[in-house]
Each structure stands twice: as structure tokens, then as C-alpha cells.
Amino acid sequence: QVQLVESGGGLAQPGGSLTLSCAASGFAFDNYAMSWARQAPGKEREFVAGISYLGGRLVYADYVKGRFTISRDNAKNTLYLQMNSLKPGDTAMYYCARLPIPKAGPRQTISDYDYWGQGTQVTVSS
């Protein structure tokens, strides 16, 4: 069965960095676009970044552009999110998700994604 397991969250100071990982299993990882989304308490889940199945196309939400970098290692079935210049507003639960259309490009509409991980908490505070 499809499994997505996030890790790497934690507490960071404003201006600091964290790297999230998402280990995928149960499907042909290199055939599917993947994305990161986040959800803060009391807010709706929102798109953060997406990457095509071979990593050639990247899409970012405006509020993380220039600070976050999405990448993937298809040999390791792993998705990454490098987060730099963190702000308190980045505090949220971060999720990875799979787009269920083989070899499609990433999409910013999170309802288009079918499988989600359990999330990893990121807290940015001094």
C-alpha cells in the first residue's frame, strides 16, 4: 500500500533552517509528481511546493519562493524540502502528498492529491 512518512520537523529560530524528508513506498515513486503542503492551527491546508516526477519542473507558492527548495531523489524514493530564512508564519504541520496522475506536472490545488503522510511539525520561534 502507498505510504508517505515525513520527518525532519522541529523547533527553529527565525532566520534558521530545517530540512524535511518524505520517505515513499508502495508505488513507483519516479512516476509521480509530489508536493509539500502545510496547515497551521485554525487555518486551511495550503500548497507550499511541488516537483514533477523526474524533478525537472518545480512550482512554489509565493510565500515561500526564494526561501524553500523542493527536491527529490528517485533512487531513494525520497522527497525533500529545504527551508531557509524561516519566519514565525511558517509554523505549521507539513505534509507530503502524491499527485495520482502518472508523469503529470505538479499542481497547486491540494485537493488534486490522493495520498498524504501523517505530517511533521515545524515551529519557528525565538
Backbone torsions as a table, in degrees:
resi	resn	phi	psi	omega
1	GLN	NA	156.1	-179.7
2	VAL	-68.5	131.0	175.0
3	GLN	-135.2	137.3	175.2
4	LEU	-129.5	123.6	-175.5
5	VAL	-127.2	112.6	179.7
6	GLU	-86.9	153.0	174.9
7	SER	-155.9	168.8	175.2
8	GLY	102.5	-4.8	178.3
9	GLY	-70.8	172.9	179.5
10	GLY	161.3	-161.0	-179.5
11	LEU	-99.0	130.7	176.9
12	ALA	-133.2	151.2	175.7
13	GLN	-82.9	154.6	173.7
14	PRO	-53.5	133.4	-176.4
15	GLY	89.4	-7.9	-178.4
16	GLY	-83.4	-173.8	-176.3
17	SER	-134.0	152.2	171.6
18	LEU	-145.8	152.1	173.6
19	THR	-122.3	122.2	177.0
20	LEU	-96.2	148.7	175.3
21	SER	-126.4	152.6	176.7
22	CYS	-136.5	110.5	179.2
23	ALA	-89.8	124.1	-176.5
24	ALA	-108.7	146.4	176.3
25	SER	-154.4	161.2	175.9
26	GLY	88.8	4.5	176.8
27	PHE	-157.7	168.5	-179.6
28	ALA	-78.5	88.6	-172.5
29	PHE	-52.6	-40.2	-175.0
30	ASP	-75.4	6.0	176.6
31	ASN	-103.5	-3.7	-170.1
32	TYR	-129.2	137.0	169.4
33	ALA	-66.5	149.3	-179.5
34	MET	-132.6	157.3	179.5
35	SER	-144.6	162.9	169.0
36	TRP	-111.9	141.1	174.2
37	ALA	-135.5	166.0	179.7
38	ARG	-142.3	157.5	178.4
39	GLN	-142.9	119.7	176.7
40	ALA	-93.1	156.5	-179.5
41	PRO	-55.6	129.7	177.8
42	GLY	78.9	3.3	-179.5
43	LYS	-120.3	162.7	177.7
44	GLU	-77.8	155.7	175.6
45	ARG	-66.8	138.3	-177.5
46	GLU	-132.0	148.6	178.7
47	PHE	-67.1	141.8	176.9
48	VAL	-115.3	-56.4	-176.9
49	ALA	-159.2	151.4	178.8
50	GLY	-139.0	156.1	-177.6
51	ILE	-141.3	140.1	179.4
52	SER	-71.7	171.9	-170.2
53	TYR	-64.4	-28.8	176.9
54	LEU	-104.7	0.8	176.5
55	GLY	86.8	6.3	-175.9
56	GLY	-81.9	-17.2	-179.9
57	ARG	-124.5	127.5	-179.2
58	LEU	-120.7	141.4	177.4
59	VAL	-132.6	135.8	-179.1
60	TYR	-128.9	145.5	169.0
61	ALA	-70.3	148.5	-176.7
62	ASP	-57.9	-33.1	-173.4
63	TYR	-77.0	-5.6	175.8
64	VAL	-122.5	-5.6	-176.1
65	LYS	-60.1	131.8	-178.7
66	GLY	88.5	-12.3	-179.5
67	ARG	-115.3	-35.8	-177.7
68	PHE	-107.8	149.3	176.5
69	THR	-133.2	123.7	175.9
70	ILE	-96.8	143.6	178.0
71	SER	-153.8	170.7	179.0
72	ARG	-148.2	152.7	173.8
73	ASP	-123.5	100.0	-175.2
74	ASN	-69.5	-24.4	176.7
75	ALA	-69.0	-26.5	-179.7
76	LYS	-105.4	2.6	-177.9
77	ASN	52.1	45.2	-174.6
78	THR	-133.3	138.0	176.2
79	LEU	-108.8	144.9	-178.2
80	TYR	-128.2	156.6	169.9
81	LEU	-139.5	108.8	175.4
82	GLN	-88.0	122.1	-176.8
83	MET	-117.1	117.1	178.7
84	ASN	-116.5	165.6	178.4
85	SER	48.7	48.4	-176.1
86	LEU	-63.6	145.9	-179.8
87	LYS	-121.9	156.9	176.0
88	PRO	-55.6	-32.1	178.5
89	GLY	-67.5	-10.6	176.2
90	ASP	-83.7	-5.5	179.4
91	THR	-62.0	123.1	-176.5
92	ALA	-178.5	170.0	166.7
93	MET	-85.9	130.7	-178.1
94	TYR	-107.6	133.6	-176.7
95	TYR	-124.5	145.3	167.8
96	CYS	-102.8	155.0	-175.2
97	ALA	-150.0	153.5	179.4
98	ARG	-107.9	134.5	172.3
99	LEU	-83.5	125.8	-170.6
100	PRO	-81.5	22.0	-178.9
101	ILE	-115.7	111.3	-177.7
102	PRO	-57.1	133.6	173.5
103	LYS	61.6	25.5	174.0
104	ALA	-92.0	161.0	175.6
105	GLY	-78.4	163.6	-179.2
106	PRO	-67.7	152.5	178.8
107	ARG	-125.0	152.2	-178.3
108	GLN	-93.8	-5.2	179.2
109	THR	-88.7	109.4	-171.2
110	ILE	-69.2	-21.3	177.7
111	SER	-70.7	-9.6	176.8
112	ASP	-77.6	-12.7	-175.1
113	TYR	-92.2	142.2	-173.4
114	ASP	-102.4	-42.1	-178.8
115	TYR	-111.0	139.3	-177.4
116	TRP	-130.5	148.7	171.7
117	GLY	-80.6	-177.1	-177.8
118	GLN	-85.2	-13.3	176.0
119	GLY	96.7	156.1	174.1
120	THR	-136.0	133.2	-173.3
121	GLN	-82.0	131.7	173.1
122	VAL	-118.3	124.3	178.3
123	THR	-123.7	125.1	179.9
124	VAL	-113.7	112.5	-175.3
125	SER	-159.3	148.8	176.0
126	SER	-93.8	NA	NA
